[in-house]
């Protein structure tokens, strides 16, 4: 029997979820969000409010306390319009975790040590319980790149990757950084997009292709090149995308 992972856990259930219970086999992903609200207590109330139309399975407070809001057996309303690989509307196939953070519109800040420690314990629990792969631990902006920015560039994807909790690329960052700003040919741009689609990102639709390309590039950068999010594809981005597929 695997050892139990100690969690500072509270329960405050929301009625914002779908019936009936889902099969354990359907749960393939973990989606990480930030609340995007200034006041933590208001974020909690919103997720519990029947009129809000939103919820999450877990909420991580600033002090690291975890609130279980929806039992894992039910579908919470956290992902919205979303896609990853061949999956559409990921609510059905995922567990949603909201982390208290004001977000980009209200003074985006680093996530606290206690928050990331609690999240790490949750992720380890989910990975073992549902056999979830590292590459299926995603941010909201990964599955909804054209409308979401969370958990954003201050979320420690790299550190979680080093601990083998989430996915990170295996390439020397200093060596690849020298290619930053180098323009791509049209063929290389197409290869970059092909790599992203193969990794799992949503495909760009024909309308507003340039704008959507920028959104997709920013989502990729918030995850894998967090010190520069400009929506512009360069040689550095291409090399990182190649490394993702090799791993």
C-alpha positions as CSV (number, residue, x, y, z in Angstrom):
1,X,0.0,0.0,0.0
2,X,1.3,3.4,-1.0
3,X,2.0,5.9,1.9
4,X,-0.6,8.5,2.5
5,X,0.3,12.1,1.5
6,X,-0.5,14.5,4.3
7,X,-2.7,17.4,3.2
8,X,-4.0,20.4,5.1
9,X,-7.5,19.8,3.8
10,X,-10.9,21.4,4.4
11,X,-14.2,20.6,2.8
12,X,-16.7,23.2,1.6
13,X,-18.8,21.7,-1.1
14,X,-20.2,23.5,-4.2
15,X,-23.3,22.3,-6.0
16,X,-21.9,23.4,-9.3
17,X,-21.1,20.1,-10.9
18,X,-22.6,17.5,-13.3
19,X,-24.5,14.3,-12.5
20,X,-24.1,11.4,-12.6
21,X,-20.8,10.2,-11.2
22,X,-18.1,9.6,-13.8
23,X,-15.9,6.6,-14.2
24,X,-12.4,6.8,-12.7
25,X,-11.0,5.8,-16.1
26,X,-12.3,9.1,-17.6
27,X,-9.9,11.2,-15.6
28,X,-6.9,11.8,-17.7
29,X,-5.8,15.4,-17.0
30,X,-5.2,17.9,-14.2
31,X,-5.9,21.5,-15.0
32,X,-4.3,24.3,-13.0
33,X,-5.9,27.7,-12.7
34,X,-5.4,31.0,-10.8
35,X,-8.5,32.7,-9.4
36,X,-7.8,36.1,-10.9
37,X,-9.5,37.9,-8.1
38,X,-8.0,40.4,-5.5
39,X,-9.7,39.0,-2.4
40,X,-9.4,35.3,-1.6
41,X,-12.6,35.0,0.3
42,X,-14.6,36.5,-2.7
43,X,-13.0,33.9,-5.0
44,X,-14.1,31.1,-2.6
45,X,-17.6,32.5,-2.5
46,X,-17.8,32.7,-6.3
47,X,-16.8,29.1,-6.7
48,X,-19.5,28.1,-4.2
49,X,-22.2,30.4,-5.6
50,X,-24.9,28.4,-7.6
51,X,-25.4,31.5,-9.8
52,X,-21.7,31.8,-10.9
53,X,-21.7,28.8,-13.2
54,X,-18.1,27.9,-12.2
55,X,-16.4,25.6,-9.7
56,X,-13.3,23.5,-9.1
57,X,-12.5,20.3,-7.4
58,X,-9.9,21.9,-5.2
59,X,-9.0,25.5,-4.1
60,X,-5.5,26.3,-2.6
61,X,-5.5,29.3,-0.3
62,X,-2.6,31.7,0.2
63,X,-1.5,29.9,3.3
64,X,-1.5,26.5,1.5
65,X,-4.8,25.2,3.0
66,X,-6.7,23.1,0.4
67,X,-10.4,23.3,0.1
68,X,-12.2,20.3,-1.5
69,X,-15.2,21.9,-3.3
70,X,-16.3,19.1,-5.6
71,X,-15.8,15.4,-5.1
72,X,-13.5,14.0,-7.8
73,X,-16.2,11.6,-8.9
74,X,-18.2,14.4,-10.4
75,X,-17.5,16.9,-13.2
76,X,-16.7,20.4,-12.0
77,X,-17.1,23.5,-14.1
78,X,-13.6,24.9,-14.5
79,X,-12.2,24.4,-18.0
80,X,-14.9,25.9,-20.2
81,X,-14.4,26.0,-23.9
82,X,-11.2,24.0,-24.2
83,X,-9.2,21.4,-26.2
84,X,-6.1,19.2,-25.9
85,X,-5.1,16.7,-28.5
86,X,-8.4,15.0,-29.5
87,X,-10.2,16.0,-26.3
88,X,-12.8,18.8,-26.4
89,X,-14.3,20.5,-23.3
90,X,-11.9,19.0,-20.8
91,X,-14.2,19.2,-17.8
92,X,-15.3,15.6,-18.3
93,X,-11.8,14.3,-18.3
94,X,-10.0,16.4,-15.7
95,X,-9.6,17.5,-12.1
96,X,-9.6,21.3,-11.7
97,X,-7.4,23.0,-9.2
98,X,-7.8,26.8,-8.5
99,X,-4.9,28.6,-6.8
100,X,-5.6,31.9,-5.0
101,X,-3.8,34.7,-7.0
102,X,-5.0,38.1,-8.2
103,X,-3.9,37.3,-11.7
104,X,-2.7,39.6,-14.5
105,X,-5.4,42.1,-14.2
106,X,-5.1,42.7,-10.4
107,X,-1.4,42.6,-9.5
108,X,-0.2,39.2,-10.6
109,X,2.3,37.8,-8.0
110,X,4.4,34.8,-7.3
111,X,2.7,31.8,-5.9
112,X,3.6,31.2,-2.2
113,X,5.8,28.4,-1.1
114,X,2.9,26.9,0.9
115,X,0.7,27.0,-2.1
116,X,3.2,25.1,-4.3
117,X,4.0,22.7,-1.6
118,X,0.3,21.8,-1.2
119,X,-0.2,21.6,-4.9
120,X,2.8,19.3,-5.3
121,X,1.2,16.9,-2.7
122,X,-2.1,17.0,-4.6
123,X,-0.5,16.3,-7.9
124,X,1.5,13.3,-6.6
125,X,-1.8,12.0,-5.1
126,X,-3.7,12.4,-8.4
127,X,-0.8,10.9,-10.5
128,X,-0.8,7.8,-8.4
129,X,-4.6,7.4,-8.0
130,X,-5.5,8.0,-11.7
131,X,-2.2,7.1,-13.4
132,X,-2.0,10.6,-14.9
133,X,1.0,11.2,-17.0
134,X,3.3,14.3,-16.4
135,X,2.5,15.7,-19.8
136,X,-1.2,15.7,-18.9
137,X,-0.8,18.2,-16.0
138,X,-1.7,21.4,-17.8
139,X,-2.5,25.0,-17.3
140,X,-5.8,26.7,-18.2
141,X,-3.9,28.7,-20.9
142,X,-2.6,25.4,-22.4
143,X,-6.1,24.1,-23.1
144,X,-7.7,27.5,-23.9
145,X,-4.9,29.5,-25.4
146,X,-7.1,32.0,-27.2
147,X,-8.9,33.3,-24.1
148,X,-6.9,32.4,-20.9
149,X,-3.6,33.3,-19.4
150,X,-3.6,31.3,-16.1
151,X,-1.7,30.1,-14.2
152,X,0.7,32.3,-16.1
153,X,4.5,32.9,-16.4
154,X,5.1,33.0,-12.6
155,X,3.8,29.5,-12.1
156,X,6.9,27.2,-11.4
157,X,6.5,24.7,-14.2
158,X,10.3,24.3,-14.4
159,X,10.7,23.5,-10.7
160,X,7.9,21.0,-10.8
161,X,9.5,19.4,-13.8
162,X,12.8,19.0,-12.0
163,X,10.9,17.2,-9.2
164,X,9.4,15.0,-11.9
165,X,5.9,16.2,-11.0
166,X,5.1,17.9,-14.2
167,X,6.5,18.0,-17.8
168,X,9.5,20.1,-18.8
169,X,11.8,20.0,-21.8
170,X,15.3,18.6,-21.7
171,X,17.6,21.1,-23.5
172,X,20.3,23.4,-22.2
173,X,18.5,26.7,-21.7
174,X,21.7,28.9,-22.1
175,X,22.6,27.2,-25.4
176,X,19.1,27.6,-26.8
177,X,18.7,31.2,-25.5
178,X,21.3,32.4,-28.0
179,X,18.8,31.8,-30.7
180,X,16.2,34.2,-29.2
181,X,15.0,36.7,-31.7
182,X,16.2,34.8,-34.7
183,X,13.5,34.8,-37.3
184,X,12.0,31.7,-38.8
185,X,11.4,30.8,-42.4
186,X,7.8,30.1,-43.4
187,X,8.6,26.4,-43.4
188,X,10.1,26.6,-39.9
189,X,7.0,28.5,-38.7
190,X,4.8,25.7,-40.1
191,X,7.0,23.1,-38.3
192,X,6.7,25.0,-35.0
193,X,2.9,24.9,-35.3
194,X,3.0,21.2,-36.3
195,X,5.1,20.5,-33.2
196,X,2.6,22.3,-30.9
197,X,-0.3,20.5,-32.4
198,X,1.4,17.2,-32.0
199,X,2.2,18.1,-28.4
200,X,-1.5,18.8,-27.8
201,X,-2.2,22.5,-28.3
202,X,-5.5,23.6,-30.0
203,X,-5.2,24.2,-33.7
204,X,-5.6,27.7,-35.1
205,X,-8.7,28.4,-37.1
206,X,-8.7,30.2,-40.4
207,X,-10.3,33.4,-39.1
208,X,-7.8,36.0,-37.5
209,X,-4.9,33.6,-38.1
210,X,-2.2,36.1,-37.2
211,X,-3.9,37.2,-33.9
212,X,-4.6,33.6,-33.0
213,X,-1.0,32.7,-33.8
214,X,0.1,35.3,-31.2
215,X,-2.3,33.9,-28.6
216,X,-1.0,30.4,-29.2
217,X,2.7,31.5,-29.1
218,X,2.0,33.4,-25.8
219,X,0.4,30.3,-24.2
220,X,3.5,28.3,-25.2
221,X,5.8,31.0,-23.9
222,X,4.0,31.3,-20.6
223,X,4.6,27.6,-20.1
224,X,8.0,27.0,-21.6
225,X,9.8,30.4,-22.0
226,X,8.6,32.4,-19.0
227,X,11.0,35.3,-19.1
228,X,9.8,36.6,-22.5
229,X,6.2,36.5,-23.5
230,X,5.9,38.5,-26.7
231,X,3.8,36.3,-28.9
232,X,6.5,36.2,-31.5
233,X,7.9,32.9,-32.8
234,X,11.7,32.6,-33.1
235,X,14.4,30.0,-33.3
236,X,14.5,29.5,-29.5
237,X,10.8,28.7,-29.5
238,X,11.2,26.2,-32.4
239,X,14.1,24.4,-30.6
240,X,12.1,24.1,-27.4
241,X,9.1,22.7,-29.3
242,X,11.4,20.1,-30.9
243,X,12.7,19.1,-27.5
244,X,9.2,18.7,-26.1
245,X,8.4,16.0,-28.7
246,X,11.7,14.1,-28.2
247,X,10.9,13.7,-24.5
